[in-house]
Amino acid sequence: MSIFSTESFREHIKSDNRESLAICDDLAAALQVSLELYPKGENILGVYFFDVLKLLTGSYFKHKEIRLGIEPSNEYLNRKLDGWPYIGYDDIAKGCDLGSKRFGKVSSIKQSILKRFLQRSVNTQYDLGRQFSKRISLTSPRIAYGESLLWRQSPQLKTNLITANKGWFSVRALHDQLESIRSIVVEVMEKNNHPVSSTLIVELLLNHIKADCFEGPVDFKFESDILLLTSGIELHNRMLSMAAVSQGLPVINIMHGEAWGILDEPPFSELGEHTYSNAILGYGDGAVPSQKKYKYGLSQKIHYINSNGSNVKRFYKNEFKGVNSALGKLNYFYYPTTLSGATHRYGPYRDTADSLYLSWQQNLFDLFKTGITVKCHPKEKYASSYASPSVSLVSGSFDVVLNDIDVFVFDYIGTAFHEACATDKPVIFFDLGIRNIAPDVLEAIKVRTVYFNIDDGMPLLSEIEDRIAFAKMNNTYSTKYSLCGDNKSRSQSLSEGIDKFYG
């Protein structure tokens, strides 16, 4: 693939998604069988489901990239890994030494001295007699960036910060469950012709689990009526949630990303974000009526609490419009997703090989010539990879660069995409097929953006310029998937949802 083509790029993405989805579906089927023996409140495979998925698909992708000669050409990125996810490119190419690995991912749950002081100060009011409706255990009182803390927005909710010392997480029948996981992983790998040694993968995985998980009853206690957590993907949140489920404590998960229901993918389901949820705090209402169409939709057993995307609400314009390129040079700002480097790649639907993504970007830069600026992702660890003589790079928050932008350019659905769609500026979206966009949402995206599917090939710049000149249109994408029709903060919406479902 020394000569880049959109056709071969698209076919590579499709094959990656197809192969990793098969692994994911087989793991999910095994989890359902496992839950019949070990319920959700003590099932260790449920807790580690995404770690297993990441290890299996990540190593599969690395081996595939090496075989095709498209692995990163960077000594640091190709190195052997000391910690999670344990298998780097050189671990595959040159051999993996288990004795060199630092196992484990979660240890203690700590709170800063300032946070603990503030929490004690806030809770003094209840000690003095102020009434509260519910006690909430949480790891952070911040519901959304840019908004006040929960204890200020909703003082009727008494909050307690969670802390835990190293070795806090235990589970019944750990040894037996680990042997079950061993059999499951070997079977899934063999069924999917996984090219890496199943013996190696299993030993890495079991050592990974045993580093943070101990045999014994689930005895972590919460001084609350409800457990409130952010992402249901994060391992420490899944551990806390399992402990809450074992005690019959409701779990509420806070969705992130400024829009909800956009992607029909495993992370946004009961395999991921909603694994232990009794309720979720989402965004907007647009995706709720169509959940039955999703393969990975929201269970009817889970309460949905709508809310406004904090940033979308700030940037929202009820109409958007095009621009006329004949008026002068336009500033196109391209918002790429992050590169995966040595540690972050997995599937399905998350990303593509870094080398191919960078080749695609060069193709994009050649199309726009000197008229495009790259806005680096705030979490990008490999910004130097974007170096190109034809483009300039900028950093900074969405607010800082907004006034400099005439036209947004995206090839990936993420938080910045939803924020851009809330503005009154044109948005170009190149659909690479990486993400699995829900059908109804895709139609809304086609209305809001200047949409190009690269299955149809690359457009000419003249075609892009023709299509970004359009009359004003109503911004229904944001009102459907990011906003809920009121002016409330996310904390207020959460508080009202708690009163409604748990009052």
N, C-alpha and C positions, 0 to 999 in steps of 0.2 A: 504494500500500500504506500509505496514511495510517492506516487502521484495521487493527490487527493481527488476523490470524486464524491459528490453528494450521494450518489446511488449506493456505492459500497459502504459509505459511512452509515447510511440509513439501514442497510441490511445488517451491518455489525450490531447496531443498537437493537434491532428486532431480535437477532439471535441471542444476544445477552439477556434481554428481557424474557424471552421464551425459556431459555435454559435455567435461569435463576428462579423464574416463577414456578417451574416444575419442582425444584428443590423446596421452595417455600410451601407449595401446596402439599407435598408429601410430609413435610414437617408438621404442618397444620393438622393433617389427618392423623398423624401419630400422636399429636397433643390431645386430640379428642378422645382417642383410646386411652391414653394415660390418665385423663381426668376421670375416667370411670373407676380407676383404682385409687388414685390420689386426688381428692377434690381440690378445687381452686385455692382453698385456704391453706394448703400444704403442698401443692404441686410445684416442684422445683423446675421442671421443664417449662412451665408457664412463666415463671420468673425469668428464666434465662433464654426464652424463645428467640428473642432478637439477637442475643449474643451468639447463639448457635447458628442462626441464619447468616449473620455477618461473617462468622468464621468460615462457614461452608461456601458461601457465594463469593466472598472476598478472595479466598485462596483459589477458587475455581477461575475467577477472572484473571488473577495474577498469572496462573499457569497458562491460560489461554493467550494472554498478551506476550508472554515469553515465547510461546510456540509460534506466534505470528510475527514476532520481531517488532512489536509495538510497545514494549515496556518503556518506562521513562529512561531517558538517556542522561541520567544524573546519578552520580555516585552516592549522594546522600539519600535520595529516594529509593535507590536499588539496594540499600544496605539490609543486613539482617536486623530484625526487630528484637529489642530486649523485653518489651512489655506488650500489652494488648495492642493489636490482635495476634501477636506472636509470630506470624508468618509473613515475612517480607519477600521481596523478589529474590534476594540471594538465599533466603532460607529454602526456597524451591529449587533454584538453579544450582546451589552449591551444598545443600544439605542443612538440616535443622538440628541443633543441639538443644534438647530440652533442659539440660542443666544450666544453660546460659540465660534462661528466661526468668523474669520477675513476675510471678503470677499474682493475680488479684486486680480488682478494679475499684472496689468500694471498701472503705475502712470505717472511720468514724464519721458522724454527722456533726459538724461543728457550727457554732454561731459566734459571731464576733462579740467582743466585750460590749461594744456600743449597742448592738442589736439586743443583747440580753438585758442591758440596763434600760433601754427604751421599753422593752416588753414588760419588765417589772413595773416601770413607772406607769405605763398605760393601765396595767391590771390593778393598780392601787385603787382606781375608782370603783371597781367591783368589790374589793375588800371593804370599801367604805359604804357599800350599800346600793350602788347603782345596779339596776336590773339588766339582765342580758337574756337573749332568746336562745342562743346556742353557743356551745363551746366548740371552737375550731382548732384542730391541730394542723400545723403547717410548717414548712421549712423556710418559707419567705412570706412576709406580709405584702409583698408587691405583686399585685394582680396584673398590672400592665405598666410598661415603661411610659413615663410622662404623666402618670396619674398618682394621686396621693396613696399612701399605704392603706391597706384594708382597715386597720384599726382606727384610722382617721375618717375614712369614708363611711364606715358602717360600725359605729361604736356599740350597736346592740349585739354584735357578734364578739364574744370574748375569745381572743386568740391566744394560743400557746405555741411557742417555738419548739420544734423537735430537736433534741440533741441525742446523740448516742455514742458510746465508746466503741473502740475497735472490738470486733468479735460479737457484735450485738445480734447478728442475724442467725437464727437456727431454724431447723426444720425436722420434722419427724421422718424416720426411716430414710435418712439421707443415703446411707450405703446402698440400700435396695434401689432407691430412685436413681442413683448414679449408674448402677448396673443396667437399669432399664434404658437410660439415656445412651449408654454405650451401644446397646443393641439397636436402638432407633437410629443413631447416627450412622452406624455401619450399614444398615439396611438402606437408608436414604441415599448414602453415597454410592453404594453398589447399583442401586436402581437407576441412578442418574449418571452413571459412568464417570464419577468424579475422578479426575486424574491424579490427585494427591493421595498419599497413603492414608487409609482410614485409621490405621493404628496410630499414626502421628497425630492426626486431627483429634481423635478421641482422647489421647493422653493430654494434649494441650487443653482441651475443653474441660476434662475432669479436674485437672490441676487448677484451672481457672476458677471453677466453682468452689472447690475445697479451700481455696485461699480466703474466701469471704463468707463461707457458709459452714455451719457446724451442726452436728447431730444433736437433736433434742427437741422438746416441744417449742412451739412458737410462743415465746413469752414476752415479747416486746409490748409494753402497755402504753395506751394513749389516755391522757386526761382530757377527754373531749367527747362530743356527740358526733362529730363529723371529721373525717380526714380530708384536707384540701391540698391537692398537689398540682404541679405543673405537668409536664409531658409524661404520659403513661408509657413512653418508650424507655426513659432513663432507668437504668438498673436499680439505683437506690430507691426510686419511686415505686418500682414494681415490688421490691422487698417490703417496703412500708405498707403498700397496698395489700399484699398477701397477709401480713400480720393483722391489718384492719379487718379483712374478710374473715379471718379465723375467729375474730372477736365479735363479728356481726356489726361492725361499724361501717356506715355508709362512706363511700369514697367519691369525691368530686374531682374531676380533672379539668384543668384550665387549658383550653386549646390556644395555640399561638399561631402567628403568621398573618393576621389581619383579614383572613377570609376563611370560610369553612365549607366543606363539601365539594371542593374543587376537584380533588383527585380521588379516583377509585383505586386505592392501593392498600396493601396489607398494613402499613403503619397507621392508617387512619381507620382502624377497625378494632374488633375484639381480640385480634392478634396483637395489636399495638397500643395505640393511645387509649382505647376503651377497655382493655383487658379486665380491669377490676372496677370499672366505673359503675356507679349507680346513677350518676348525672355528669354531664359535661357543660362547661361554659363555652359556647361557640360564638359564631359571628353570623348575624343576619338570619333570615328564615328561608332563603331561596332554595336550599338543597333539601329541606326537610320533607316536602311532599313527594319527592322523587327517590327517597332512600331505598325503596323496594327494587329500583332498577340497578342499584349498586351491588357488585359482587362483594365488596368490602364496606358495606354500609353500616349505619347506626342501628343497633338492636332496638326493637320496640320496648324492651325492658329498661332501657336507659333514658332517664329524663334529659330533655334538651332545654338549656337555658340560653336564650339568644342575647346578644349584646352588640355593641358597636366596636369596630376596630378603632383603637384610639388615634392612630395616625391617619387612617382613612377618613375619619370624622373631621380631622383638622384640614386635610387637603381637599376634601370633597367639593366638587362643583357639579351642579345638576345637569350641566350640558358640557359636551366636549366638541372640539372643532379641529379642522385641519389647518394646514398652512400652505402658502403658495411659494414654491421654490423660486419662482421668477422674481420674487422680491429681493433676493440676495442669497448669500451663502447661509445655509442652515446648520445649526449645531445638533448633530445626532449624538446621543449619549447611549452607549451600549452597556448594559448591566449583565455581565456573565454570572454564572453560578461559580461556586468554589471548585478548585481542583481537589482531587481526592488524595494525591500524594501516595505515601507508602502505607497509610493506616486507615483511610476513611472509606475506601470503595467497597460497596456491596450492592445487592439487588434483591428484588427486581425494581425497576423504574426509577432508580435514584440518580444514576449518572452514566457516563461512558468513559472509555479509556482516556486518560489525560492527553496522551499524544494525539489521539484522533480529535479530541475537543480543541486542542491548540491548532491543529491543521484546519479544522472548520473555521476557527476564528480568523486565521490568516486569509482564508477564502472570503470571509465577511469583510475584512479590512480592505482587501483588494477591490471588492465591490464598491465600497464607499470612498476609497482612496484616502485623501487627507481630511475628509469631512466628518470623521467619527472619533469620539473620545471614549476611552474605556473608564467606566466608573467601577473601581475594584470593590469586590464584596468586602464588607467590614470584617469578616472572619477569614479572609483569604490569607493563607500561610505561604503561598508561592507566587506572590505578585510579580516577582522578577521573571516568571515564565511568560508573562504577557509582553515582554519587551519586543517592540517592532518599530522599525524606523518610520513607519507610515502613520502611527497613532500615538497619542499622548494619553497618559494615565492620570486620573485624579482620585482623591480619596475624600473623606468627609461625609457627613450625614446627608440624608435625602434633602433636608431643608436647605443645607448650605449650597448645594449645586442646582436646586430646582430652577432658579431664575435664569441660569445659563443654558437651560435645555430648551430646544425648539421641538425635538422629536425624540421619544424614547425608543430604544431598540432592545428587545429581549429574545432569548431563545430557550428560556427556562421559566417555569412557574414557581415563584417564591414570594416572600413578603414584599420586596420592592416592586414586583409586578402589580400587586394589588394596590399599592400606594400610588403607582403611576396611573393606573386605571381610574383612580379617584380624581385626578386632576382634569383640567380642560385642555390637555395637550395630546397630540397624536401619539399612539403607541403602535410600533411595528412588532409583530410577533412571528418569529420563524419557528415553526413547529418541527422539532427534530425527532419527535416520537419517543423521547426519553421518558416523559411522564405519561401516566394513564389518566387522561382528563375525562371526567364524567361526560357522557354525551350531551345532556342539557346544558352543561357548563360550557362545553366547546362551542355550541351554537351562540351562547352569550358572548364568548370571547371573540368570535368571528364578527359579531356586531360591534363590539367595543374597539377592536383593534384593526389595523391593516394586517391581515393574516396571510401567511405564506406557509404552505406545507411543502417541505423540501422533497417529498416524494414526487412533486411536480417539477423539480429542478429549481435552480436559482433564478430569481427575476433579474431584469436589467435595472440599473439605477433610474433610468427614465420611467420605467413602470412604477417604481416606488414613488418617485416624485409626482407622477400623475395621481396616484391613489391617496397620497397624504393631503391632497387639496380637496376638501369636502366641506359641506355646510354643517351647521351645528346639529348635533344629535343628542338625545336624552341619555343620561348615564344610568342605565338600569343594571349594569353589571355590579356596581358598588352597592346599590340599594338592595339587590338580591342576596349577595354573598358576603357583604362586609358590614352592613348597617341594618338596624332593626326598627327604624322609623321613629325614634325618640332621641332625646339629647342626653341620655343618662350615661354615666361612666360605667366601665365594666364592673367596678366594685358594687355600684348601686344595683346593676342588673343581677349580679351574683347574689347579693343580699336578698333581693326580692324573690329570686328563684329558690333560695333556701327556705324562706318563709312559706312559699307556695308548696313545695314538695316535702318539707321536713318541719314545718311550723307546728 
